[in-house]
Amino acid sequence: MSASDPVFSMKTKQKTQAGTDWWGETKAIFWLILAVLAFHSFIAKPFYIPSESMMPVLLKGDRLVVSKYPFGWSWVSPSFHVMPPTEGRLLGRLPERGDIVIVTPPGQKADYIKRVIGLPGDRLEMIQGLLFINGKAIIRQKRPDALFPVDPNVPCQPGGDDGERVSGTGGQAYCRLPIFRETLPGGSSYDTIDMGYRPDVDDFAELTVPVDHVFLMGDNRDRSADSRVALENQGLGGPVPFENIGGRAEIITFSLDGTSEYLNPISWFSALRSGRAGNSLHPAQAPAK
């Protein structure tokens, strides 16, 4: 039987196909994982909202995309924060007032999500909940109250800072929360929640944001551990070093109300909140005056 014989060729091909190239498969998986980690670390990553600190813009249960490149890269950029803390950024660019960013508090590994309020050199002060930047009060306007459907991720417990539970059409329970529209110097405009005066977070003496630092606050002013709150109280402990900023929040991809169960695929769809997907997280720009 010659090598050119069809039967010989078929047997040879079958022997070749019978074995699995485990080394080749392993290399392919390795390069795939490496590519995913590189994208996750340096381009964009998903982010889950675990708390109410950024209501009304972000709800607990929202999933969103965070881009890694707008401000350059630092030690917090790689996935899981595997690098030791170091100063500076590669191709660094300061965020703008009003940007929503993820931040790693000094001395920690967890990611918070807050809004940029103060930039290097800004003088900030808060008096009874009213924010002053460089000696001038920001524009703050009362808006109509917001109604959010009550669900496991927005429980609206009676009392405290959760809001007022009210009934709507068809017996649907809603959480009613007071909304105030803020406009920062430069025109960035966004809604905040303020349940009333709290001396621990609504007052702080004038401070100047240091070089290469930013001052961050949550939009839900009474439920946010941010630059107003000490590190020992799970806050950010004042202005945060620029290299601790991990990226900018871009868009909501989907949102879950907290009723989904891992072993119940139907609940993955029934738990989806309508009207959340596709919402941009860039601040609005108030018209120039």
N, C-alpha and C positions, 0 to 999 in steps of 0.2 A: 504494500500500500504506500503510495507516494504522498508527499506533503501537499501536493495539489489535488489529491483525491477529495471530493466533497464530504465523504463520511469522516475522513481524518480531520478535516477543517472544522466540522461540526463538533466533534468530540473535544478538540482542543479549545474551542470557544466555550463549550459547556464547562470545562475544567476551570477556565479563566474566570467565568462568571460565578462559579460555585463558591469561591472564597470571598470574604469581606476584608477590605483594606481598612483595618481598625485604626492604623496609624494615620491614614488619610482622613478618616472620619473624625478622629480626635483633633487633628490640626484644623479641620474646617470648623468644628465647634469652638475651639479656642479662639480663632480669628473672629468668629461671629460674636462671642462674648466680649472680646476686646473692642470690637467696633461699637457694640451697644454701650459699653462703659465709657468709651471716648465721647460718643454723642451725648450721653447722660451727663458727663463731667464738663464738657466744653461748649456744647451747643444749646441743648434744652433738656429739661427733665419734667416729669409730672410732679404735682404737689397736691397734698390733701389738706383741707382746712379742718383742724381738729377742735376749734373753739369758736366762741362768739366774738372774739376781740376785734374783728374787722367788719362786723355788721354796721350798716345795712348793705354795703357793697358785696361782701362775701359772707356766706352762710356756712355754718358747720355742716360738713358733708359735701361741699363743693370740691370738684377736681379741676385743676387748672394746669396750664403750661407756664413754666418759668424759663425764660431765656437766660443763658449763662454769659453771653458775649457782650451785652451793651456797655458794661462798665469795665471790661477787661477781665483778667483772671487772677486769682490769688489762692492762698492755701485752702480756702473753703470751697473752691470750685470742684475738685475731684469728688467723685461719689464717695459717700460714707466718711468724708473728712479724714482721709488716711494720712494726710500730711501734717507735720507739726506746725503750730502757729508761727508765721513769719510776717514781717512788715513789708508793705508795698504791694503793687499790682503790676502785672504785665499788660501793657497797652491800656492802662487805667484811664477812665473817664468818669467824672463825678455824675451821680444821678441828678435829676431835676426835682425841684420841690413838687410834691404831689405824686411822684412815682411810688408804686407799691413794690416793695422789695422783700426778698427773704434775707434773713440775717442770723448769724450764729453769735449768741451772746458770748462775751469774753469769758474764757475758762470753761466753756461748754462745747458739746457736740451737736445738740439739738438745733433745729431750724425754727425761727419765728418768722411771722410775716407781718409787716408794718408799713406805714406810709412815711415817706421822707417829708419832714416839716422844716428842718433847719440845715443849712449848708455851712461850710467853714467860714468863720468870720461873722455869722449872724448872731445878733443879740436876741435871746428869747426870754420871755417872761409870761407867766400865766397868773391872772388874777380872777378868782371866782369863776373859773372855766373859760374866761376870755383870753385868747392868745395874742400876745404882742410880739411882733418881729421888727427888730431895729427901731424900737420906740413907737411903733404905730400898731394899733389894733387891727387885726385882720377883719375882713368883711364877713359877718356872720348873720344869717337870716333864718328866721323860723319858717319851716315848711310844714305842710299838712302831715299829720301823723301817718306812719307806714303800718300796713297790716300784713303780717306774715302768717301763713297757715301753721297751726300748731302741729308738730310731729316730734318723734323722739330726738331729732337733732335741734329742734326749736321748742323745748318743752314749755316755756313761759310759766314757770312756777310762780304761784302767788307770792307777793311781797318781794322785797329786795330790788335788784336791778334787772330782772328778767322782762319787765313790761307788764301791761295789763291785758288779761285774757278776756276777749269779747266773743260773742256769737255772731255768725254771719248767715248767709243764705243756706238753707238746707241743714242747719245745725252745725256747720263747719266752725270749729273754734279757730280764732285768730289771736295773734299776739300784737297788740297795738303799742308802738314805740314812738317817742317824740323825735323828730328829725330837724337838724339844723344844717343849713348849707354854708360851707366855708369856702372862701376864695383867698388863696395865698398870693403874695407878691409874685408877679409874673403871669397870673391868670388861671392857674390850676384850680379847679372847682370840684367839690365832691360833697357828699352827704355824710353827716355824723349822727350818732345817737348820744343824747345827754339826758340822763334821768334826773338830774338835779345836782346841787352843790355837794361835793365830797372833798373835804379839806386835804385828804391825803394825796389826791391826784389833780385837784382843780386849782391848786396854788403852788407855784414855785418861784423863787427869787430869780432875778435876771442872771443869765449866764451867757457866756460867749462860746459858740461852738469852736473847738480847736481846729487847727490845720489838719486836713486829711481825716476828718470825722464828720458824721452826720447825726442829726437828732431825729428820732423816729417816734411816732405815736400811732396807736390803733384808732380806728374810726369809732368804735364803741367805747367812748371815753371813760365810762365807769367800769368797764370789764376788760381792760387791757393792761398787761404788764409790759410796759415799754420804757422809753428813756426817762420817764418821770419816776420810775419805780426802782428801788435798790436791787442789786444783784441777789442779796440774801432773801429777798421777797420774790424771786423768780423773774425780776424785771431785767432791763438792759443796763441799769446803773449809770444813766447819763448818756452823753453823746457816744456813739459807737465808732471804733476805727473803721476807716473806709475798706480795709482789706477783709473785714468780717461780713461784707455784703456779698451774697452768693448769686444774685441774679434779680431780674425784673419780672414781675407777674404780667402776663400778656393777655390771656383769654381763658374763660371758663369752658371746659370741654363737656362736662356733665355734672349732675348733682344728685345725691342720694338723701332721702329723708330719714334714714336710720332704720328702716324696717326690713332691709334685705338680709337674707340668710345664705351662708355659703353653700349649704346642701340643698337649697331650694332655688333652682334656676329661674322659676317664674317670678320669684320675688326680686330678682335682679332688675327686672323691667318694671314691675309694679312700684318699686321704690324710687324710680326716676322722678325728679321734680321737673315739671314743664316750665318752659320759658327761661331756663338758666343757660343752656348750652349756647355757645357763640358770643356771650356777652364780653365785650372788651373791658379790660381792667386799666386802661389808660385814663387819667383824669380828664374831665371835660375842660375846655378853655373858655373862661368867661369873656364876653365881648369887651374890647378895649373901650375905655371911657375918655 
